[in-house]
Amino acid sequence: MLSALPRAIKAVGVFSILSGALSGWALSKDASDMNTDRPRPHKIPQPPQSTLDLQDHVSSLRLKASIGYTGDADKDFAALLAVQRGTLVSLARIELAHGTDAELRAVAQRVVDAAPAQEAALKAWRARHVD
C-alpha cells in the first residue's frame, strides 16, 4: 500500500502541473480575447441596397400616409389615393432598379407607365372638389 503512495503522489503532481499549465493557458487566451484594440472577426453584414431602399420606402410611406382627415370620405380617399399612387410608383422603381424577375419587372413597368394618367385623373377630380 505504501509503495502505491509515491505513484499516486506523482500522478497528482503531474495532474496539478498539467491543470495549472492548462488553466494558465486558458486565462491568457481569455485575456487575449478581451483585447479591444483588435478588430472583431465577426462583422455584421450590411444588407443589400435593395433592402435599404425598401426600408426607406416603408418609412416614407408611414410619414406620407399620416394626412389630416377632413371627415369627407371622398376627399380623404382621394388624398390617401394620391399618397398610395406616389408610393406605388416609388416601389415599382425600386423593383426596376434592383429586381431580376422578368414577370415582376413587367408589373413594375406597367405601374410606372400607368401613373401619369392616373395622377392626372385624380388631380382633375381634386381640382373640381376644392372647397
C-alpha positions as CSV (number, residue, x, y, z in Angstrom):
1,M,0.0,0.0,0.0
2,L,2.9,2.4,0.8
3,S,4.5,1.5,-2.4
4,A,1.4,2.8,-4.3
5,L,1.6,6.1,-2.4
6,P,4.6,7.5,-4.4
7,R,2.9,6.7,-7.7
8,A,-0.3,8.4,-6.5
9,I,1.7,11.5,-5.4
10,K,3.5,11.6,-8.7
11,A,0.2,11.2,-10.6
12,V,-1.4,14.0,-8.6
13,G,1.7,16.2,-9.1
14,V,1.7,15.6,-12.9
15,F,-2.1,16.3,-12.9
16,S,-1.6,19.6,-11.0
17,I,1.2,20.7,-13.2
18,L,-0.8,19.9,-16.3
19,S,-4.0,21.5,-15.0
20,G,-2.1,24.6,-13.8
21,A,-0.5,24.9,-17.2
22,L,-3.8,24.4,-19.0
23,S,-5.7,26.9,-16.8
24,G,-2.9,29.4,-17.2
25,W,-3.2,29.0,-21.0
26,A,-7.0,29.4,-20.8
27,L,-6.6,32.5,-18.7
28,S,-4.1,34.0,-21.1
29,K,-6.3,33.0,-24.0
30,D,-9.4,34.6,-22.4
31,A,-7.4,37.8,-21.6
32,S,-6.2,38.0,-25.2
33,D,-9.8,37.7,-26.4
34,M,-10.7,40.7,-24.4
35,N,-8.2,42.9,-26.3
36,T,-10.4,45.7,-27.7
37,D,-7.6,47.1,-29.9
38,R,-8.0,44.3,-32.4
39,P,-10.8,44.3,-35.0
40,R,-13.6,41.8,-34.3
41,P,-13.5,38.8,-36.7
42,H,-17.3,38.7,-36.9
43,K,-18.6,41.7,-38.8
44,I,-22.3,42.2,-39.2
45,P,-23.0,42.1,-42.9
46,Q,-24.6,45.2,-44.5
47,P,-28.0,44.4,-46.1
48,P,-28.2,44.8,-49.9
49,Q,-29.0,48.2,-51.3
50,S,-32.5,46.9,-52.4
51,T,-33.3,46.1,-48.8
52,L,-32.1,49.6,-47.7
53,D,-34.2,51.2,-50.5
54,L,-37.3,49.2,-49.4
55,Q,-36.9,50.2,-45.8
56,D,-36.6,53.8,-46.8
57,H,-39.8,53.4,-48.9
58,V,-41.8,52.0,-46.0
59,S,-40.6,54.8,-43.7
60,S,-41.6,57.4,-46.2
61,L,-45.0,55.8,-46.7
62,R,-45.7,55.9,-43.0
63,L,-45.0,59.6,-43.0
64,K,-46.9,60.4,-46.1
65,A,-50.0,58.4,-45.0
66,S,-50.4,60.5,-41.9
67,I,-52.7,63.0,-43.6
68,G,-55.1,65.3,-41.9
69,Y,-58.5,63.7,-42.3
70,T,-61.4,66.0,-43.3
71,G,-64.3,63.8,-42.4
72,D,-65.4,63.8,-46.1
73,A,-64.9,60.2,-47.3
74,D,-64.3,61.2,-50.9
75,K,-61.7,63.8,-50.1
76,D,-59.9,61.6,-47.6
77,F,-59.9,58.7,-50.1
78,A,-58.5,61.0,-52.9
79,A,-55.8,62.3,-50.5
80,L,-54.8,58.8,-49.5
81,L,-55.0,57.5,-53.1
82,A,-52.6,60.3,-54.1
83,V,-50.2,59.1,-51.5
84,Q,-50.7,55.5,-52.4
85,R,-50.1,56.2,-56.1
86,G,-46.9,58.1,-55.5
87,T,-45.5,55.4,-53.2
88,L,-46.6,52.6,-55.5
89,V,-44.6,54.2,-58.3
90,S,-41.6,54.6,-56.0
91,L,-41.9,50.9,-55.0
92,A,-42.1,50.0,-58.7
93,R,-39.0,52.0,-59.5
94,I,-37.1,50.1,-56.7
95,E,-38.1,46.8,-58.4
96,L,-36.9,48.1,-61.7
97,A,-33.6,49.2,-60.2
98,H,-32.9,46.0,-58.3
99,G,-35.3,43.2,-59.3
100,T,-34.3,40.4,-61.7
101,D,-37.6,38.5,-62.2
102,A,-38.9,39.4,-65.7
103,E,-42.6,39.0,-64.6
104,L,-42.3,41.3,-61.6
105,R,-40.3,43.8,-63.6
106,A,-43.1,43.9,-66.2
107,V,-45.7,44.5,-63.5
108,A,-43.5,47.3,-62.1
109,Q,-43.1,48.8,-65.5
110,R,-46.9,48.8,-66.0
111,V,-47.3,50.7,-62.7
112,V,-44.8,53.3,-63.8
113,D,-46.4,53.6,-67.3
114,A,-49.9,54.0,-65.9
115,A,-49.0,56.5,-63.2
116,P,-49.2,59.8,-65.2
117,A,-52.8,59.1,-66.5
118,Q,-54.0,58.0,-63.1
119,E,-52.4,61.0,-61.4
120,A,-53.9,63.4,-63.9
121,A,-57.4,61.9,-63.3
122,L,-57.0,62.2,-59.6
123,K,-55.7,65.8,-59.8
124,A,-58.6,66.8,-62.1
125,W,-61.1,65.3,-59.6
126,R,-59.5,67.1,-56.7
127,A,-59.5,70.4,-58.6
128,R,-63.2,70.1,-59.2
129,H,-63.9,69.4,-55.5
130,V,-61.9,72.1,-53.8
131,D,-63.9,73.9,-51.1
